[in-house]
Amino acid sequence: MLRNHVAKTDRSSPKALVYICNNDSPCNWRLRACHKENHDMWQITQYTGPHTCLGVNVSQDHNSLDARYMAHELNEIVAKAPSTKIKALQEIVKKLTGGYMPTYKKTWAAKQIVIQNIHDRHPGLLAYLNDDDAYDWRPPHAVHRFCLRHLGANYHRRFGKLVGNEVKITAMEAQKHKFKAKLNRLQRFANGLVYDELKGLDRKNWTFAYDGGRRYGTETTNVFESFNGVLKEARHLPIMATVMTTFYKCVEYFDDRLVKSMQFKANGNDFSLFAKKKYDRWNDNAVGHNVIVINRAAGLYECYKDCGLSSAMVFCFSGKAVGL
């Protein structure tokens, strides 16, 4: 690849592969490999080289530069800084391959492979969290939840963009009766496989509706993801500089939020601008709701919203809503 040569398959079988030069000009380069049953690996049995052709001009991409190859090369970089931009990863690959610039789509796919590999190590992390020495990382001090960005990305990678988006929309639905409707809608994908997989998961780990409020309305519960924007300056610095930058950026972050919250209070606001926008939207939506008192002493009410010919109904008991 570094010499701008491209190979192509000449012959292929379950036990043997033969590659030759892809250049149109005459070239004697040839490689033959066989699958050895004694160690279940491919072994090069014949090689004729080097290339006798002049090679080809450096192009935008390379046939051998696939997503899995790039994932192997980018593994350490993405593992340390998952928020690294795709364009930055493209430039890194270009330097590693001597000038080949991979496409945005292929680089994105490589990054998703690395993230998936990180996600697949969760069983080991959960095993540690269940250990007696990890008491502070278990309830009531901490709870385990799935990152919904990664959940959606996993289904995007396996079944396509539409499925990935539908899974995220379902997971982020806060109302139980709407969640159930959206979950049932997933039965139409992959012969019901997506629906069956999600139905088998503990709902509190991957849904807003059954989360118990632990997420506070956020997609990800990964601290590193949440603070990536705050600590960008600390990347690739020496250890001492990283520690100092992290400390002072956190101090600056909390002081900034304190000043802003005091300004909001001084202006007569009880909530931040973000929270107020949400409250106003929900308040406007509540105008169309009607409440009937069934038993005030028991805290039982019937709440419904007119939807044309039908009404969506919700029953509340002791302040806990149950959607039908």
C-alpha positions in Angstrom: 0.0 0.0 0.0 2.8 2.4 0.9 4.3 1.9 -2.6 1.0 2.6 -4.3 0.4 -1.0 -5.5 -3.0 -2.7 -5.6 -3.6 -6.4 -5.6 -6.6 -8.3 -6.9 -7.8 -11.9 -6.4 -6.8 -14.2 -9.3 -8.2 -17.5 -7.8 -10.2 -18.2 -4.6 -11.4 -21.3 -2.8 -12.0 -22.3 0.8 -8.5 -23.7 1.0 -6.4 -21.5 -1.3 -6.1 -17.8 -2.4 -4.0 -16.4 -5.2 -3.4 -12.6 -5.6 -1.8 -10.8 -8.5 -1.0 -7.2 -9.3 -3.9 -5.1 -10.4 -1.9 -2.9 -12.6 -2.7 -3.1 -16.4 1.0 -3.0 -17.3 2.9 -6.4 -17.1 4.0 -7.3 -13.6 5.3 -10.6 -12.1 4.1 -9.9 -8.6 2.1 -12.9 -7.2 1.2 -14.3 -3.8 -0.4 -17.6 -2.9 -1.8 -18.6 0.5 -3.3 -21.9 1.8 -5.5 -22.7 4.8 -3.6 -25.1 7.0 -5.9 -27.5 9.0 -3.2 -28.3 11.6 -3.3 -24.8 13.1 -6.5 -23.4 11.4 -4.7 -20.4 9.9 -3.8 -19.0 6.5 -0.1 -19.5 5.5 1.7 -17.9 2.6 3.1 -20.7 0.5 4.4 -18.8 -2.6 5.6 -15.3 -3.2 7.0 -13.7 -6.3 8.1 -10.1 -6.0 8.7 -7.3 -5.7 6.5 -5.5 -8.2 8.1 -5.0 -11.6 5.5 -2.3 -12.6 5.7 1.4 -11.8 2.7 1.3 -9.6 -0.3 3.6 -9.8 -1.0 7.2 -8.8 -2.2 7.8 -5.3 -6.0 7.9 -5.4 -8.7 9.0 -3.0 -9.0 5.5 -1.6 -7.4 2.0 -1.8 -9.1 -1.4 -2.3 -7.2 -2.9 0.6 -8.0 0.0 2.9 -11.2 -1.4 4.4 -13.0 -0.5 7.6 -11.6 -3.4 9.7 -8.1 -2.7 8.7 -8.5 1.0 9.7 -10.2 0.0 12.9 -7.1 -2.1 13.8 -4.9 0.9 13.1 -7.1 3.5 14.9 -8.0 1.3 17.9 -5.8 2.9 20.5 -6.6 6.5 19.3 -10.4 6.0 19.4 -10.3 4.1 22.7 -8.5 7.0 24.4 -10.6 9.8 22.7 -13.9 8.4 21.4 -15.0 11.9 20.3 -12.2 12.3 17.8 -13.6 13.8 14.6 -13.9 11.7 11.5 -11.9 14.2 9.5 -9.0 13.9 12.0 -9.1 10.1 11.8 -9.0 10.4 8.0 -5.8 12.5 8.2 -4.3 9.9 10.6 -5.0 7.1 8.2 -3.6 9.1 5.3 -0.3 9.5 7.2 -0.2 5.8 8.1 -0.7 4.6 4.6 1.6 7.0 2.8 -1.0 9.3 1.3 -4.2 7.3 0.8 -7.3 9.3 2.0 -10.1 7.0 3.0 -13.7 8.1 2.4 -15.7 9.6 5.3 -18.2 6.7 5.2 -15.4 4.1 5.5 -13.7 6.0 8.3 -17.0 6.3 10.2 -17.5 2.6 9.9 -14.0 1.9 11.2 -14.7 4.2 14.3 -17.9 2.3 15.0 -16.1 -1.0 14.9 -13.6 0.3 17.6 -16.5 1.6 19.7 -18.3 -1.7 19.4 -15.2 -3.5 20.6 -15.0 -1.3 23.6 -18.7 -1.8 24.3 -18.2 -5.6 24.0 -15.8 -5.5 27.0 -18.8 -4.5 29.3 -19.1 -8.1 30.7 -15.7 -7.7 32.3 -16.6 -4.3 33.6 -19.8 -5.6 35.1 -18.0 -8.5 36.7 -15.7 -5.9 38.5 -18.7 -3.8 39.6 -20.3 -6.9 41.2 -17.1 -7.6 43.1 -17.1 -6.9 46.9 -14.2 -4.4 46.4 -16.4 -2.2 44.1 -19.0 -1.4 46.8 -19.0 2.4 45.9 -19.9 1.6 42.3 -23.2 -0.2 43.2 -26.6 1.0 44.3 -27.4 3.3 46.1 -24.1 5.0 45.2 -24.2 4.2 41.5 -26.4 2.3 39.0 -25.7 0.6 35.7 -27.4 1.9 32.6 -26.8 1.5 28.8 -25.5 4.3 26.7 -28.3 5.0 24.2 -26.0 6.4 21.6 -24.0 3.2 21.5 -27.2 1.1 21.6 -28.6 3.0 18.6 -25.1 2.7 16.8 -25.1 -1.0 17.3 -28.4 -1.5 15.7 -27.5 1.0 13.0 -24.4 -1.1 12.2 -26.3 -4.4 12.1 -29.6 -3.4 10.5 -29.2 0.1 9.0 -29.8 3.7 9.8 -33.6 3.5 10.0 -33.5 0.7 12.6 -30.9 2.5 14.6 -32.9 5.7 14.8 -36.2 3.8 15.6 -34.4 2.0 18.5 -33.1 5.3 19.9 -36.6 7.0 19.6 -38.1 4.0 21.4 -35.5 4.0 24.2 -35.9 7.8 24.7 -39.7 7.8 25.1 -40.5 8.8 28.6 -44.2 7.9 28.7 -44.9 4.2 29.2 -48.0 3.9 27.0 -46.2 5.6 24.1 -43.1 3.4 24.8 -45.1 0.2 24.4 -46.6 1.4 21.1 -43.1 2.3 19.7 -41.6 -1.0 21.0 -44.4 -3.0 19.2 -43.6 -1.0 16.0 -40.1 -2.6 16.0 -41.6 -6.0 15.3 -41.6 -5.1 11.6 -37.8 -5.1 11.4 -35.6 -8.2 10.7 -38.5 -10.6 11.1 -39.1 -9.5 14.7 -35.4 -10.0 15.8 -34.9 -6.4 16.9 -38.1 -6.5 18.9 -37.3 -9.9 20.5 -33.7 -8.7 21.5 -34.9 -5.5 23.1 -37.8 -7.2 24.8 -35.3 -9.6 26.5 -33.4 -6.7 28.0 -34.1 -5.3 31.4 -36.1 -2.1 30.6 -34.6 -0.1 33.4 -31.2 -0.3 31.7 -32.1 1.0 28.3 -35.3 3.1 28.5 -36.4 6.5 29.8 -39.8 5.2 30.6 -38.6 2.5 33.1 -35.4 4.2 34.2 -36.7 5.5 37.5 -35.3 8.9 36.7 -31.6 7.8 37.0 -30.6 9.3 33.6 -32.1 12.7 34.2 -33.2 12.7 30.6 -29.7 12.2 29.0 -28.8 9.7 26.3 -25.5 8.6 27.8 -24.4 8.0 31.4 -20.7 7.8 30.4 -18.8 10.5 32.4 -16.1 10.7 29.7 -18.7 11.3 27.0 -20.3 14.0 29.1 -17.1 15.8 29.9 -15.4 15.5 26.5 -16.4 19.1 25.6 -15.1 20.4 28.9 -11.7 18.6 28.9 -10.7 18.9 25.2 -7.6 20.8 26.1 -6.3 18.0 28.3 -5.9 15.5 25.5 -2.4 14.4 24.5 -0.8 16.4 27.3 1.9 15.1 29.7 0.5 13.4 32.8 1.1 16.3 35.2 -0.3 18.9 32.7 -3.4 16.6 32.2 -4.1 16.4 35.9 -3.8 20.2 36.4 -5.8 21.0 33.3 -8.6 18.7 34.4 -8.7 20.2 37.9 -8.8 23.8 36.8 -11.2 23.2 33.9 -13.6 21.6 36.4 -13.3 24.5 38.8 -13.9 26.9 35.9 -16.9 24.9 34.7 -18.7 24.8 38.1 -17.9 28.5 38.9 -19.3 29.5 35.5 -22.5 27.5 36.2 -22.8 29.1 39.7 -22.6 32.6 38.3 -25.2 31.9 35.6 -27.6 30.3 38.2 -27.3 33.3 40.5 -28.1 35.6 37.5 -31.2 33.5 36.7 -32.3 33.7 40.3 -31.7 37.5 40.4 -33.9 37.9 37.4 -36.7 36.1 39.1 -36.2 32.7 37.3 -36.5 29.5 39.3 -35.2 27.3 36.5 -32.4 27.5 33.9 -33.3 28.6 30.3 -33.0 25.0 29.1 -35.3 23.7 31.9 -37.8 26.6 31.4 -38.1 25.8 27.7 -39.0 22.2 28.5 -41.5 23.3 31.2 -43.2 25.8 28.9 -43.5 23.1 26.2 -45.1 20.6 28.6 -47.3 23.3 30.0 -48.6 24.2 26.6 -49.2 20.5 25.9 -51.1 20.1 29.2 -53.8 22.6 28.0 -55.5 19.9 26.1 -55.6 17.5 29.1 -58.6 17.0 31.3 -58.6 15.6 34.9 -61.5 13.9 36.7 -61.1 13.3 40.4 -62.0 9.7 41.2 -60.9 9.5 44.9 -59.0 12.5 46.2 -58.2 10.8 49.5 -56.7 7.8 47.8 -54.9 10.0 45.2 -56.8 8.4 42.3 -57.6 10.5 39.2 -58.4 9.9 35.6 -56.5 12.1 33.1 -57.3 12.1 29.3 -56.4 14.1 26.3 -58.8 14.7 23.4 -57.4 13.3 20.2 -60.2 13.9 17.8 -62.4 10.8 17.6 -60.4 9.0 20.4 -58.9 9.8 23.8 -55.6 8.8 25.2 -56.2 7.8 28.8 -53.9 7.7 31.8 -54.8 6.6 35.4 -52.8 8.0 38.4 -52.7 6.3 41.7 -50.7 7.9 44.6 -48.9 10.1 42.2 -47.6 7.2 40.0 -48.9 7.3 36.4 -49.9 4.1 34.7 -50.6 4.5 30.9 -53.1 2.4 29.0 
